[in-house]
């Protein structure tokens, strides 16, 4: 026999799942955000560094640490006591 509290809990779970599936079907939820009151500033957007950041080479490989070529060798084996 089901008690009313068990039935009420299952109804809440079913309602939450239905709400989650309904909202996930929305294409965009941006319009539902009531806390987003910022408007984009007017004007034209321009790059700060049009040729890239000075002093940074984006095509150069990353510098490896000085000990990156150390041979690790075989893993040490533990001797039973």
MARKE-773424 format. One record per residue (C-alpha): x, y, z. Coordinates in pm, 1 decimal, always signed. Layout:
<recs>
+----------+----------+----------+
:        u :        v :        w :
+----------+----------+----------+
:        X :        Y :        Z :
...
+----------+----------+----------+
</recs>
This chain:
<recs>
+----------+----------+----------+
:        u :        v :        w :
+----------+----------+----------+
:     +0.0 :     +0.0 :     +0.0 :
:   +138.3 :   +336.1 :    -96.3 :
:   +121.5 :   +617.2 :   +146.2 :
:    +34.8 :   +969.5 :    +30.3 :
:   +387.7 :  +1090.7 :   +107.8 :
:   +541.6 :   +828.2 :   -123.0 :
:   +297.3 :   +919.3 :   -397.3 :
:   +367.5 :  +1288.3 :   -347.3 :
:   +742.2 :  +1225.9 :   -378.7 :
:   +700.1 :  +1033.3 :   -702.1 :
:   +479.0 :  +1307.7 :   -843.7 :
:   +747.8 :  +1565.3 :   -761.2 :
:  +1015.1 :  +1357.2 :   -932.8 :
:   +795.5 :  +1308.7 :  -1239.3 :
:   +722.8 :  +1682.2 :  -1252.0 :
:  +1093.7 :  +1767.8 :  -1221.3 :
:  +1184.2 :  +1524.4 :  -1499.6 :
:   +910.2 :  +1659.8 :  -1725.9 :
:  +1028.3 :  +2014.9 :  -1659.3 :
:  +1392.3 :  +1920.8 :  -1726.6 :
:  +1307.5 :  +1749.5 :  -2055.4 :
:  +1087.3 :  +2040.7 :  -2158.1 :
:  +1355.2 :  +2299.7 :  -2090.0 :
:  +1627.4 :  +2092.0 :  -2257.5 :
:  +1426.7 :  +2101.3 :  -2578.8 :
:  +1449.8 :  +2479.8 :  -2593.8 :
:  +1685.2 :  +2612.9 :  -2858.3 :
:  +1811.0 :  +2904.4 :  -2654.8 :
:  +1767.5 :  +2988.8 :  -2289.2 :
:  +1938.2 :  +3327.8 :  -2313.0 :
:  +1607.9 :  +3511.4 :  -2305.4 :
:  +1503.9 :  +3341.1 :  -1980.8 :
:  +1795.1 :  +3481.9 :  -1778.0 :
:  +1640.8 :  +3754.2 :  -1561.2 :
:  +1977.4 :  +3841.3 :  -1403.8 :
:  +2145.3 :  +3932.9 :  -1733.4 :
:  +2079.7 :  +4304.8 :  -1755.4 :
:  +2409.8 :  +4405.3 :  -1917.2 :
:  +2383.5 :  +4553.5 :  -2262.9 :
:  +2677.5 :  +4555.4 :  -2504.5 :
:  +2856.0 :  +4887.0 :  -2529.4 :
:  +2801.8 :  +5077.9 :  -2850.7 :
:  +3090.6 :  +5126.4 :  -3089.1 :
:  +3319.3 :  +4938.1 :  -3317.6 :
:  +3532.3 :  +4650.0 :  -3189.5 :
:  +3902.6 :  +4663.6 :  -3276.2 :
:  +4184.1 :  +4421.5 :  -3203.5 :
:  +4424.2 :  +4529.4 :  -2931.5 :
:  +4720.8 :  +4349.4 :  -3088.9 :
:  +4641.1 :  +4304.5 :  -3459.9 :
:  +4974.4 :  +4134.3 :  -3533.7 :
:  +4969.7 :  +3918.1 :  -3221.8 :
:  +5101.7 :  +3976.2 :  -2872.9 :
:  +5452.4 :  +4127.2 :  -2883.4 :
:  +5722.3 :  +3889.3 :  -2762.1 :
:  +5511.6 :  +3575.1 :  -2800.3 :
:  +5578.5 :  +3335.3 :  -3085.5 :
:  +5264.9 :  +3135.2 :  -3146.4 :
:  +5425.7 :  +2901.0 :  -3398.3 :
:  +5728.9 :  +2808.0 :  -3185.5 :
:  +5720.0 :  +2479.6 :  -2990.0 :
:  +5686.9 :  +2503.3 :  -2614.5 :
:  +6009.2 :  +2504.1 :  -2412.5 :
:  +6069.3 :  +2172.0 :  -2241.4 :
:  +6211.1 :  +2147.8 :  -1888.0 :
:  +6586.1 :  +2094.8 :  -1862.5 :
:  +6544.5 :  +1742.9 :  -1720.8 :
:  +6300.9 :  +1620.2 :  -1985.0 :
:  +6564.6 :  +1399.8 :  -2151.3 :
:  +6650.3 :  +1201.7 :  -1835.4 :
:  +6615.3 :   +826.2 :  -1882.7 :
:  +6371.7 :   +671.3 :  -1638.0 :
:  +6494.0 :   +316.7 :  -1691.2 :
:  +6309.2 :    +18.2 :  -1555.1 :
:  +6070.9 :    +51.2 :  -1266.1 :
:  +6223.7 :    -62.7 :   -936.1 :
:  +6107.8 :   -401.8 :   -814.0 :
:  +6004.1 :   -457.9 :   -455.8 :
:  +6156.3 :   -750.9 :   -271.4 :
:  +5923.8 :   -941.1 :    -36.1 :
:  +6027.4 :   -930.7 :   +325.6 :
+----------+----------+----------+
</recs>
